[in-house]
Amino acid sequence: MAISPGVSQGKSLILGFGSDALSDDGLPVRLVHDLKSSLNPDKFDFETSPIGGLELLELLKGYEKAILIDSQLTGRRNPGEISVFTPENFEETFHLSSQHDLSFHDALRLSKEMEIPFPSEIQIIAIEIVENKRLSFEFSEEIKVKYLAIFERVNSILSRRDN
């Protein structure tokens, strides 16, 4: 498989979605920033994006493995609760599911149709949040007090991949 320019062969991509200006929506962005200092940079590339959809084709191109971190507001889980999905059992998240752009599954399908080198292994880490529309660089209180536990759990999930 040809590797895209700037993509390191053998590395997995950790990609966080969200905007740090929209309260809890910035949780994945902050996690990716903090994970840079705790995971092996020889094994992972770290990126963030405010959007998914069609942008996924370019962001994931050339990687063999990708870990996508996004937020959810399902109302079925407690704030800070983490769910791990694969493309086969994926539940909608804010940035990987869009009414105005390609959905996650549409991006996967399109990458195959266009023969874009896309990861053969994708894991989605979704974190239940409280809010995503309030303009603030601060998390909601519920997420703020749970941030360290959320970080440690995500770090643990990814550290297992690091070996």
C-alpha positions in Angstrom: 0.0 0.0 0.0 1.4 3.4 -0.9 1.8 5.7 2.1 0.7 9.4 1.6 3.3 12.1 1.9 3.8 13.0 5.5 2.3 9.8 6.8 4.7 7.7 8.7 4.7 4.0 7.8 3.8 1.7 10.7 2.3 4.5 12.8 -1.4 4.6 13.9 -3.3 7.8 13.8 -5.0 9.2 16.8 -7.6 11.7 15.6 -9.8 13.8 17.9 -12.8 15.7 16.7 -14.4 18.8 18.1 -14.0 22.5 18.9 -12.3 23.5 22.1 -14.4 26.7 22.0 -17.7 24.8 22.5 -17.4 23.5 26.0 -17.5 19.6 26.2 -17.2 19.4 22.4 -13.5 20.2 22.9 -13.0 17.1 25.1 -11.5 14.9 22.3 -9.2 17.8 21.2 -7.9 18.2 24.8 -7.5 14.4 25.1 -5.4 14.2 21.9 -3.2 17.1 23.1 -2.6 15.4 26.5 -2.1 11.9 25.0 0.9 13.3 23.0 2.9 13.4 26.2 2.0 9.9 27.5 2.1 7.7 24.4 5.0 6.6 22.2 5.4 9.2 19.4 7.2 6.5 17.3 4.0 4.5 17.2 1.3 7.3 16.9 0.6 10.4 14.9 -1.7 12.9 16.7 -4.2 15.1 14.9 -7.4 17.0 15.6 -10.2 18.3 13.3 -13.3 20.3 13.9 -15.2 18.2 11.3 -15.5 14.7 10.0 -17.4 13.8 6.8 -15.6 14.2 3.5 -12.6 15.5 5.4 -12.1 11.9 6.7 -10.9 10.8 3.3 -7.9 13.1 3.5 -7.3 12.8 7.2 -7.2 8.9 7.2 -5.5 8.4 3.9 -2.4 6.2 4.0 -2.8 5.0 7.6 -3.2 1.3 8.3 -4.7 1.9 11.7 -6.7 4.8 13.1 -8.2 5.6 16.5 -11.0 8.2 16.2 -12.0 10.1 19.4 -15.4 11.9 19.4 -18.1 12.9 21.7 -21.7 11.8 22.1 -24.8 13.2 23.7 -27.1 10.2 23.8 -28.8 10.8 27.1 -28.5 7.0 27.6 -25.1 7.1 29.3 -23.6 9.0 32.2 -21.4 12.0 31.4 -17.8 10.8 30.9 -18.8 7.3 30.1 -16.7 5.8 27.3 -17.9 3.5 24.5 -15.5 1.8 22.1 -16.8 1.0 18.6 -15.6 -0.5 15.4 -17.1 0.4 12.0 -19.3 -2.7 12.3 -21.0 -1.7 15.6 -20.6 2.1 15.3 -23.1 4.4 17.0 -23.5 8.0 15.8 -21.2 10.6 17.3 -21.2 14.3 16.7 -18.5 14.7 14.1 -18.6 11.3 12.4 -22.3 11.5 11.8 -23.5 14.6 9.9 -26.7 15.6 8.2 -24.8 18.1 6.0 -21.8 16.0 5.0 -20.7 12.4 4.4 -21.4 10.0 7.2 -18.7 7.8 8.6 -20.0 4.8 6.7 -20.3 6.8 3.5 -16.7 7.9 3.8 -15.6 4.3 4.3 -17.6 3.2 1.2 -16.3 6.1 -0.9 -12.7 5.3 0.0 -13.2 1.8 -1.3 -14.9 3.0 -4.5 -12.2 5.5 -5.2 -9.4 3.2 -4.1 -8.1 5.6 -1.5 -5.7 3.9 0.9 -7.8 3.8 4.1 -7.1 2.2 7.5 -7.9 -1.5 7.6 -8.3 -1.2 11.4 -10.4 1.6 12.8 -11.5 2.0 16.4 -13.8 4.8 17.6 -13.7 6.0 21.2 -16.9 7.9 22.0 -17.3 9.9 25.3 -20.7 10.9 26.6 -20.8 14.7 27.2 -23.3 17.1 28.8 -23.3 20.0 26.3 -21.8 21.0 22.9 -23.4 24.3 22.0 -22.2 26.6 24.8 -19.5 29.0 23.7 -16.8 28.4 26.3 -13.3 27.1 26.6 -14.3 25.4 29.9 -15.9 22.0 30.2 -19.2 21.5 32.0 -18.8 20.8 35.7 -19.6 17.1 35.2 -16.9 16.6 32.6 -14.4 18.9 34.4 -14.4 16.8 37.5 -14.2 13.5 35.5 -11.5 14.7 33.1 -8.6 12.9 34.8 -10.5 9.6 34.9 -11.6 10.0 31.3 -8.0 10.7 30.3 -6.7 7.7 32.2 -9.3 5.3 30.7 -8.6 6.5 27.1 -4.8 6.4 27.8 -5.2 2.8 29.1 -7.2 1.7 25.9 -4.5 3.2 23.7 -1.5 2.0 25.7 -2.6 -1.6 25.0 -2.2 -0.8 21.3 1.2 0.7 22.0 2.7 -2.7 22.9 
